[in-house]
Amino acid sequence: MNLALKKTTCRALVISVLALSFQSANAGLIGAEQAAGATMSAERAMVLSSLDRAEVIAQMQRAGVDPIAARERVKTMSEAEVQALAQDIQTAPVGADSGWAIVAIIVIAALIWYYAIRK
């Protein structure tokens, strides 16, 4: 019984390999415009232009990120990723912090003082 199952499995694998190996592939040439993307989307242009700002370049260098590598990464991103990044850039607060971070730090410090130090 076990030998019959092995033979059947082997036969099924051989038939599937033979049947699936006869697929045809077509190759063709595409133009440089099509390969590089004929037009740059507005979101991608906005993200790339924000990477050109001196403040952004300085912050990336402080974080250890190569600005040229960041630009290349943005160029290879999909449209959905670029749209999400552009949305984040447009909705980010203008200042360094939104104010809620300061409130959260004060609340956490007060709780630590109340439960740990006050005893």
C-alpha beads as a LAMMPS data file, in Angstrom:
LAMMPS data file: protein, C-alpha beads

119 atoms
118 bonds

1 atom types
1 bond types

-500.0 500.0 xlo xhi
-500.0 500.0 ylo yhi
-500.0 500.0 zlo zhi

Masses

1 110.0

Atoms # bond

1 1 1 0.000 0.000 0.000
2 1 1 2.786 2.401 0.931
3 1 1 4.693 1.562 -2.279
4 1 1 1.602 2.216 -4.402
5 1 1 1.181 5.643 -2.779
6 1 1 4.813 6.518 -3.494
7 1 1 4.490 5.449 -7.138
8 1 1 1.308 7.470 -7.584
9 1 1 2.900 10.531 -5.993
10 1 1 5.989 10.231 -8.192
11 1 1 3.871 9.846 -11.329
12 1 1 1.792 12.902 -10.389
13 1 1 4.941 14.944 -9.815
14 1 1 6.486 13.881 -13.136
15 1 1 3.295 14.703 -15.027
16 1 1 2.971 18.114 -13.316
17 1 1 6.622 18.987 -14.056
18 1 1 6.184 18.033 -17.703
19 1 1 2.881 19.847 -18.037
20 1 1 4.047 23.041 -16.353
21 1 1 7.421 23.259 -18.105
22 1 1 5.951 24.006 -21.539
23 1 1 4.931 27.576 -20.825
24 1 1 6.103 30.168 -23.277
25 1 1 7.637 33.481 -22.339
26 1 1 7.699 36.605 -24.437
27 1 1 10.456 39.153 -24.211
28 1 1 10.433 42.572 -25.734
29 1 1 12.156 45.905 -25.578
30 1 1 10.690 48.948 -23.920
31 1 1 11.717 52.537 -24.335
32 1 1 13.717 54.499 -21.812
33 1 1 10.741 56.746 -21.059
34 1 1 8.577 53.774 -20.194
35 1 1 11.278 52.211 -18.029
36 1 1 12.018 55.406 -16.116
37 1 1 8.428 56.568 -15.948
38 1 1 7.491 59.251 -18.436
39 1 1 6.209 61.762 -15.935
40 1 1 6.952 62.277 -12.295
41 1 1 3.932 62.506 -10.072
42 1 1 3.316 65.673 -8.093
43 1 1 3.711 63.811 -4.803
44 1 1 7.078 62.346 -5.830
45 1 1 8.276 65.790 -6.941
46 1 1 7.156 67.278 -3.618
47 1 1 8.973 64.594 -1.600
48 1 1 12.142 64.986 -3.673
49 1 1 12.023 68.764 -3.336
50 1 1 11.687 68.463 0.433
51 1 1 14.830 66.297 0.446
52 1 1 16.727 69.172 -1.212
53 1 1 16.189 71.546 1.731
54 1 1 19.288 72.334 3.795
55 1 1 17.563 71.572 7.117
56 1 1 16.454 68.141 5.924
57 1 1 19.910 67.321 4.570
58 1 1 21.502 68.371 7.877
59 1 1 19.081 66.222 9.898
60 1 1 19.630 63.221 7.638
61 1 1 23.406 63.560 7.987
62 1 1 23.072 63.809 11.787
63 1 1 21.006 60.615 11.731
64 1 1 23.624 58.894 9.570
65 1 1 21.515 58.742 6.409
66 1 1 23.136 59.525 3.076
67 1 1 20.997 62.174 1.302
68 1 1 21.841 60.749 -2.122
69 1 1 20.760 57.267 -1.028
70 1 1 17.522 58.737 0.340
71 1 1 16.793 60.391 -3.010
72 1 1 17.457 57.121 -4.831
73 1 1 15.134 55.306 -2.424
74 1 1 12.349 57.801 -3.096
75 1 1 12.839 57.308 -6.838
76 1 1 12.368 53.549 -6.457
77 1 1 9.309 53.755 -4.176
78 1 1 5.915 52.685 -5.441
79 1 1 3.239 55.305 -5.988
80 1 1 1.326 54.183 -2.890
81 1 1 4.429 54.610 -0.712
82 1 1 5.138 58.040 -2.198
83 1 1 1.538 59.146 -1.651
84 1 1 1.655 58.004 1.986
85 1 1 4.952 59.820 2.548
86 1 1 3.662 62.975 0.868
87 1 1 0.529 62.831 3.032
88 1 1 2.710 62.530 6.154
89 1 1 4.820 65.494 5.071
90 1 1 1.763 67.641 4.369
91 1 1 0.024 66.825 7.654
92 1 1 3.092 67.005 9.895
93 1 1 3.184 69.900 12.340
94 1 1 5.356 72.822 11.307
95 1 1 7.237 73.056 14.595
96 1 1 9.560 70.510 16.111
97 1 1 6.905 69.002 18.410
98 1 1 3.153 69.184 18.380
99 1 1 2.762 70.079 22.055
100 1 1 1.222 66.774 23.025
101 1 1 4.700 65.333 23.472
102 1 1 5.461 67.951 26.112
103 1 1 2.159 67.268 27.868
104 1 1 2.862 63.523 27.822
105 1 1 6.330 64.042 29.299
106 1 1 4.929 66.225 32.095
107 1 1 2.186 63.693 32.899
108 1 1 4.657 60.800 32.969
109 1 1 7.072 62.755 35.162
110 1 1 4.230 63.632 37.540
111 1 1 3.144 59.993 37.777
112 1 1 6.714 58.863 38.446
113 1 1 7.092 61.503 41.150
114 1 1 3.738 60.609 42.718
115 1 1 4.268 56.827 42.842
116 1 1 8.036 56.482 43.226
117 1 1 9.509 59.526 44.899
118 1 1 6.664 60.762 47.097
119 1 1 6.747 57.756 49.459

Bonds

1 1 1 2
2 1 2 3
3 1 3 4
4 1 4 5
5 1 5 6
6 1 6 7
7 1 7 8
8 1 8 9
9 1 9 10
10 1 10 11
11 1 11 12
12 1 12 13
13 1 13 14
14 1 14 15
15 1 15 16
16 1 16 17
17 1 17 18
18 1 18 19
19 1 19 20
20 1 20 21
21 1 21 22
22 1 22 23
23 1 23 24
24 1 24 25
25 1 25 26
26 1 26 27
27 1 27 28
28 1 28 29
29 1 29 30
30 1 30 31
31 1 31 32
32 1 32 33
33 1 33 34
34 1 34 35
35 1 35 36
36 1 36 37
37 1 37 38
38 1 38 39
39 1 39 40
40 1 40 41
41 1 41 42
42 1 42 43
43 1 43 44
44 1 44 45
45 1 45 46
46 1 46 47
47 1 47 48
48 1 48 49
49 1 49 50
50 1 50 51
51 1 51 52
52 1 52 53
53 1 53 54
54 1 54 55
55 1 55 56
56 1 56 57
57 1 57 58
58 1 58 59
59 1 59 60
60 1 60 61
61 1 61 62
62 1 62 63
63 1 63 64
64 1 64 65
65 1 65 66
66 1 66 67
67 1 67 68
68 1 68 69
69 1 69 70
70 1 70 71
71 1 71 72
72 1 72 73
73 1 73 74
74 1 74 75
75 1 75 76
76 1 76 77
77 1 77 78
78 1 78 79
79 1 79 80
80 1 80 81
81 1 81 82
82 1 82 83
83 1 83 84
84 1 84 85
85 1 85 86
86 1 86 87
87 1 87 88
88 1 88 89
89 1 89 90
90 1 90 91
91 1 91 92
92 1 92 93
93 1 93 94
94 1 94 95
95 1 95 96
96 1 96 97
97 1 97 98
98 1 98 99
99 1 99 100
100 1 100 101
101 1 101 102
102 1 102 103
103 1 103 104
104 1 104 105
105 1 105 106
106 1 106 107
107 1 107 108
108 1 108 109
109 1 109 110
110 1 110 111
111 1 111 112
112 1 112 113
113 1 113 114
114 1 114 115
115 1 115 116
116 1 116 117
117 1 117 118
118 1 118 119
